[in-house]
Amino acid sequence: MNSDELKGKWKQLQGAAKEKWGKLTDDELTEIEGDQDKLAGKIQEKYGVAREEAERQIKEWNAAA
């Protein structure tokens, strides 16, 4: 496991916490940010890319949708 994969797991954990906090406080934007963080973390873990690259891929995918 390389450092980007480990950072990806950490990013997923942060995203899950942010998502739960958003649900608890009825803050939909925080909940959405948590989902995006979890997705970026999953990309980091799965493909071993840096956080910036994972976030770029998410933005690119969102723009195409």
N, C-alpha and C positions, 0 to 999 in steps of 0.2 A: 504494500500500500504506500503510495507516494504522498507527499505533503498536500497536494491539491485534493486528493481523495479524502484525506483526514479533515482538511478544511471544509470540504463539501459536507461531510457528516455533521460537523459543527454548525455549518450554515443551516442545514436541515433542522437541527435542534433549535436554533435561534428562531427560525421561521415558524416552527410549531408553537413555540412559546408566544411569539408575537400574534399568531393566529388565535390562540386561546385567549390572550389578553384582549384582543379586539372583540371576540365574542362576549367575554365577560363584561366589558364596558360598553357594548353596543356601538363600537367604533368600527364601522365597515372598512374604512381606509386602512386602518392598522391590520385588520383581518386579511385584506387583499395583499398588503405588503408582506404579511407572513406567508401567504401562499406563494408569492413570487420568490421569497427567500428560500422556501423549501424546494421550489423547482430549480433555482440556481444551484442550490446545494446538491440536489440529485444529479444534475448535469456534471458538476464538478466531480462528484464521487464516481459516476459511471464512466466518464470519458477522461478523467484526470486532467482537466483543463483548469486554468486560473479563473478566479471569480469574475474578473473583468470580461473574459471571453465567454463565460456562461451567461452573464448578464447581456452581453452583446447579442448572443444567439437568441435569447428571449425577446429582446427588443426587435430583432429582425423578424422573428416569427410573428410577433404581434402586429408589425407593420404590414405583413403579407396577408394577415387574416381579415 
